[in-house]
């Protein structure tokens, strides 16, 4: 794809990928030249972005709404501001307009990874489509206006009139404008540290996970320049470049492993493990590759695991059975792995991840499916395994677990959230903060002191149908602790004999309340029957879960090595 770059005031143009190009068959040249691309774009007077020919006959109608005017290279005309009202009218009433937008935003440029730098670093990016041009700012405003009318529901049958391809292109345009805020030298003067470079890289990998490239190594390398921005002096990028240099002679699995290890050593283990669950693990591609390293050559399959990973829950001791319905809202956002015990080590000729924490061995496991949903399985387990004096305590634990899963799983699995008003209605002037909490307790046969039965309506069939939809294809499990069953819901194919792991940072003492405040989620790990030189247990990372971590005053801490 040709991109014109004005490198001087006399409009000297260089054709990137045409007149001047990188020899793709020479790894050493590629490794060297990739470092200069951000500087080329940032030092150019103008960067001209080529979308392709304007083949659509309706472009004369669409173009002005996206800032396009006829291109006169010697005397470029000023493009006027975008009339969003006009966009809304055309989008809602003109079929040809919507088809033309589809043609414009379905072009290959919006799916590529290396083109991100064209917009991110350019002082003056100009978008070209055939003989038409639009300054990036006006092009972005037009896209934002079109997206705004769709998002506010002002277009009839909006979902059927805007394809996923168009939605992704509009999202890309919006993300790129945000990225320009910290990469472009003229837009921000903030100086970032080496540590922030890794945070930016992890954010960029998530944000642009749909942007494609031919070489899997470029899933990382194409974003290196954007991690700090060209306004930062080269010496500030030393840690990133030295730890995981641009090297086309190495395999992409090694490049991913080196980057993940460097990010973890910079304090971002929580973000790296979120990526493992959102992108998948390298271990799924090949058994010998690390289970704790994300497959960044894939697109995300989960939406965002952060909603669960960054929560701890303060809860009263269940032995007192004094639980009010606000318990689900008593959450404090914190990092899951705030501990000095996390480090990478060399093992079996590759990198492994050393952790310390508590482990509990999983016993019973059941897949949540149409014939056996999670709630039904938990009810059966309660009736089978909980003796009279344990029953009430265990039912509260299960209610807590299910409520938290229903609250947070949709945000991870990109499933439609459960709407309280669809199944729960108050008939009094009383207020209720959590109809969901009451619904779960009622289904599990627990008392509710906050409302009497004649003060609310609960449509149990609606609630159960929606709850089963959200929890479908997840695994319900239990394990024993001190003679009592504990329960969990896992986002992985759990087996009996797997373990739930919480690191020391996930079970630290909360000085405010004087008790442990465990994280909402734990890691699912599977034993590897291998001996290590360190003598520590060796495991593979399988997935993660929400479970009711036992009320333990002095947890037993063990060393775990993930391979």
N, C-alpha and C positions, 0 to 999 in steps of 0.2 A: 504494500500500500504506500503510494508516494505521499510525502509530507514536505511542503515547501517551508523553508526556514529563512527569513530575512536576517542576515548576519551583519548588515551595515546600513548606514543611512542612505546609501545609493541603491538599496534594494537588490544587492547581490543575493541570489538564491542558491541554496544547496539542496539537492534532492536526497533525502535520507532513504536508503534502500534502493536508490537508482544510481545517480552519478557517483555518489559516495556511499559505500556500503561496507558491511562487515563480512569477511569470508566465513561463512557458516560451517565450512568443513575444517577450519583451523581452530582447534580448541584454545591454544595459547593466545591467538589474536582476539578471539571472542572474549576470553577472560579479562584481557587488558582493556578492550574498547567499551565493554559494558559500563565500566566506571566513568566514562566520559560522557555518556548520553545525557545525564541530567544537566551537565554543564553546557552542552550544546544547546539544549532547549532553553535554559535560563539566561544564557548570554545573547541569544538571538533577539533581534529587534521585534520580529513577529514570527509566529509559528502558524502555518496554514494547514488546517486539518482537512483532509480530503475524504468525504463520505462516499464519493462515487458520482456517476452521472445522474442528472435530474430527469429520469426516464418517465416519471409519472406525469400525465397531462394535467393533473389537478394541482401540480406544485405551485402554480401561479396563485392559487387560492391559499394553500397551506403555508408557503414560504414566508409571506409577510407576518403571519402570526407567530413565527419562530425567529423573526428578526432578519430574514433573508432579503437582500436587494440584489439587483443585477450587478454583476462584477465588472467594474471598469478599473483595471489594474493601475492605470496612470492617475485616475481621479476617482478614488473610492468615495462613494457617497455616504453621508452620515445616515445611519439607520435610526428611525424614530422609535420611541418607547412602545412597549407591547400593550395592546388594548385587550385586557383579559375578558372584559365583557363580550368583545367581539369573538374571542376564542370560544367562550361558552356558548354563544349563539350558534356559531358554525358547527361546533362539536355536537350539539344537541339536535340540530335540525338539518344537517347536510351529510348525507351518506358519503358523498365523494370526498368531503373533508376528512372524515374518519379513515377512509381507505387510503387517502394520501398520507396521513400521519402514520398509518401502519407501514406504508412503503418506506417512508423516511426513517423511522425508528427500528426497522427490521434489518437494517444493513449490518454487514459483518463488523464494521468498526466498533459497534456497541458490545461486541462479544470478545474483544481482544484485550490482552493484558499489557503488551508493550506500549500500546497507545496511551495508557494512563498518564505517562510522563509528559506527553504532548500538552495536556491541559494543566497538569499539576505544576509544571515549572515555567511555562510560557509567560512572559510579561504581557504579551498581547496575543492571545490565541484567537484565530479567525476560522470559522467553520465554512467549508466550501462544499457545495452540492451542485455539480454541473457548472453552469456559468453564474451561479448565485453564491453570495457570501453573507455571513452574519457574524458579527463580533460575539465571542463566547457569552458575554454578559446578557446580550439580548436573546441569544439562543436558549440560555438557561432560563431566562424569565418567561419565554414562551412555553418551554416545557413545564415549568412550575405552574403556570396558569392553566395549562391543559390538565395537569395532574390534580390541581386544586378543585377544578370543577368535577372531576371524577370522584375524588375523595369525599366531597361534601354531598354526594348523591344527587347533584343537579342534572346528571345525565340519566335519561330513562334507560333501563336495562343496562346499566353501566358495565356489569361483569361480562355480558355477552358482547359488548361493543368494544372492549379493550382487551386485547390478547395478553397472555403472560409475557410474550416477547416485548410488547410495547411497555408494559409495566416495569419490566426489568431495565429497559433502556432509560426510562424516565428516572428510575432509582439510581442508575449509574450516573446520569447527568447531575443529579442532586448531590450524590456522594463526592463527585469530582470537584464540585464547587466548594464543598466543605473542606476537602483535602487541600485545595489551593490556599486556604487560610494559614496553614503552617508550613507549606513547602515553598511558596512563592516568595522570593526575596523582598518584593515591594509591598507585600500585604501584612507582614508580621515581623517583629524584631525580637521575638522570644528565642532564647538560646536553650537548647535541650542538652541533657547529659547523655552519656553512653547508655545508662539504664533505661532512659525514656525511649531510646532508639528501639530497644527490644519490645517495649510496650506498644510503640507505634507499629512495628512490623506485625505483631500479633493482631492488632486491630485492623491493619490493612489486609491481612490474609483472610479475615472474616468478612470484611466489607466487600472485597472484590473476589470472593470465592468463585463467582460465575465467569470471571474473565479468563479466557482460554489462552494457551500457548502450546506450541508444538513440543517443546522440550520440557519435561517435568521439573528440571532444575530451575527453569525460569519462573516457576511458581513463586520461588523465593527471590531470585536474582533481579527480576523485573521490578521488585518493590524496594530494593535496597536504597536507591537514591531518595525515595519518598519517605523513608523512615526518619530522616532528620531534616532534609531540605538543604539546598545548596548554600543558604546563608551561613551554615555552620562550617567552620574551618575543618579541613580534612583530618586533623589530628584528633578531633572529637569522635570520629568514626572508627578509631583504631580497634576497640574491643570487638565490635561487630565484624569488621573485616578480617581481623586476625583469627577470631574464634571460628568463623565460618566464611572463608573467602570465596569469591567468585572463581570457581574452578570447574571447568567443563570436562576435566579428565576424571573426576570422581563421580560415583553413582549417586542418583538422586536420593536414595535411602540413606547414604552416608551424609549427604548435605543436610537432609532433614534432621538426622540424629544430632549432628554437630550444632545446628541452630537451636534445637530443642534443649540440648544440654546447656548451651550458653545462656539461653533465656531463663532456665531454671536457676542457674548459678547467679543470675542477676536479680532473683527474687520473684519470678513469675511462674512458679510451679502450678498455681491455681489456674492461670490462664492457659498454660500448655495442656493440662489435663482436661480442661473444658474443650479445647480443640480436639483432643483424642476422641471424646464422645460425640462431638458435633461432626467431625470429618471422618471418623473411623481411625483405626489403628493400623500402623504398618504391618503389624503381626498378622492381620487378616489377609494381606497380600502374599506374604511368605512367612512360614513358621519360624525361620531363623532371625527375622527382623524384630526390633524391639516393640514390645506391646505398649510402651508408654510414650511413643513418638507418633504424632498425628500423620495421617495420609493427606498431606496438603496438595497432592496431585488430584484429589477428588473434590467434588462439590459438597457443601454441607448437607447432611441429611436431617439433622436436628436444627431447631431454630436458635435457641440460646440457653445454654445450661447455667448461665450465671445466676439466674433467678433462684436456683436451688443451691448452688455451690457457695453462695456468699451469705447464707443464713444460718444463724444459731437460734435456738429457741429456749427462752427462759420458761420453765414450767415448774409448778409446785410439785412437791412429792406426791406421787399417786397413792401412797399408803394412807394418806389422810382422806382420800376420796373427796376433797374439796376442790372441785374444778368448776369455774364458771365458764360461760360460753365465750368469753373474750380470750381464752387461752391461745387460740389460733393466731390472734393478732399480736401476741407478745413476742415479736421477732426483732432481732437486732442484726443489722447488716454488718458482717465482718468477713475477713478472708478465711478460707478453710485451712490454708497451710502456712500460718504464721509461726514458723519454727525454724531453728537453726540446724535441725537434724536431717534436713533434706540436702543431698549432694549426689553427684554422679561419680561413679567409679568405673574402672576398667575391669571387665570380666569376660572370659572366653573370647578375647580378641576384639570386643566391642564395648560400648558404653552401657552401663546399667544404672538404675536409679535406687539409691539407698534411702529408706524411710524408717522412722520409728513410730510405733503406736500400739493400739490395742486391736486384737483380732478375735472374732467369734466365728466358730464353725457353723455353717448352714446345714440344717437337717432337711425338713420337708420343703419341697418346691412344687409349684403348680403354675402352669401357663394360664394367663387370663385370656379366655377365648369365649366364643358364643355359648359353648356348652358348659363352661365353668368360669364365670366371671370372678374378678378379684374379691368382691364383697361377699359373694356366696361362699367362696372357698375359705375366707377368713371366718365366716360364721360357722362353717362346719368344723374348722380347726378349733375354734373356741369351745364348741359343744363337746368335742372329743377329748381335748387335752387339758381344759381348765377345770379344776375341782372347785367346789363351792366357794371356799374362802378366796380363791384366786379369780373367780369368774368376773366379778365386778371390776377389779383392777385391770384385768386383761382386756375387757371390753372397752374401757376408757382408753387404753393404749391403742387399740385398733381404731377407735373413733378418731383419735388424734392423728394417726397415720393416714387414714383414708381422707380426712378433711384436708390435710396438708398436700396430699397427692393430687386431689381434685383442684386445689387452688393453684398449684404450680406446674403440673404436668403439661397443660395446654400451651404454656409459654415456651416449653422445651420441644414438644412434639409438633408444634404448629397445628394443633387441633382447636376447633371452635370451643370457646370457654362455656362453662355451664352457667346459665343465667338464673340467678336466684328467683326472679319474678316468675319464671316459667313453672316453678314447682312449689313455691312457698308464698303464702298470702297471710298478712295480719288482719284480724277483724277488730282490733282494739286500737286505742291511741298510743299504746306502748311502742317503744322502738326496739328493734332487734338488730344488733350489729352482724349477726352471722346466722342466717337461715340455714346455711349449709351445715354448720355445726349441729344445729338442732335436728336437721334431717338425718344426718348420719347417726346421731345418738338414738333417734327413734327407730331407725332401721335395725340397729343393733340391740334394741330392747333396753336402752338406758333411760333413767329418769331425767326429766328436764324441770328444774325448779323455777326457771325464769318465766315460763309461760304455761298456762293450763291448756288442755286439749281443745277446749271450746273457744280459745282466743286466736287460733290460727288454723289455716288449711294447708295440708301437705299432700301434694299429688305424688304418692309413692311410686306409681308406675312411671311417671315422667322422670322423676329423679333417678330411679334405678336405670332406666334406659340410657339417659345421658351420662350417668356415672360409669356404666359399663362401656360406653363408647370411648370415653376418655382413657379408661384404664385397660382397654383391650390390647392384647399382644404384650403386656407387661407380665413380669413373673412375680408371684407372691411366694414368700418364703418365711420360715421361722427357724429360730435356734434357741437352745437352752442356755439360761444363765442362772446359776444358783437355784436350780430346780424349778424355775419358772420360764414359760415360753416368752420369747420376744419376737416381734413381727416386722416384716419389711416388704417393700415393693421395689423390684429391681428393673432397670432399663437395660437388661442384658439377658442372654440365655444362661441363666444360673443353673448350676448343678449341685446336687447334694455333695458335700465335701468341700465346696468353695468356702471362702472366708469373707466376712465384712471387716474392713480395716478403717480405723480412724487414726490419723496421725496425732502426735502430741499437741500440735497446734489446733487440732479440732476438738480437743477435750480438756482445754485448760480451765483453771479455776477462775470463776468470776468473782472478783473481790467485792463487788457491790452487793451481791446477794449471798456470798459465802458458800457457794456450791458450784459444781461443775455445770457448764453450759455447753453441751455437745453440739456439733454442727447438725443441721437437719439431714445431711447426706453423708454417706460413707462410700468407700471404694469396694468393689467386688474383685477379689484376687483369687487365682487358682494355683495350687501348688505345682511346682516343677520338680520332678524327682531327680535332681542333680545335686551334687555336692559342690560347695564353694570353698575357696581358700580362706574366706573370712569366717566360715562356719555358720553364717546366717541363713535363714530360710529363703529359698528362691521361689518366686511366684511370677505369674503373668497377670497383667491387668486385663480384666474381662469387661468391666463396666462400672456402673455406680447405682446407688439405691437411696431410697428414703426408708429409714427404719427408726424404731424407738430404742435408742441406745440405753442400756440399763442404767439405773441410778446407782453409780459406783462412787465410793468415796476415795479409794486408792486403786486406780486401774493398774493392771499389770502391763508394763511396756516391753515390747519385743522389737528386735531388728528385722526388717523385711527388705529384700532386694528384688526389684522388679526388672525382669529381663525381656 
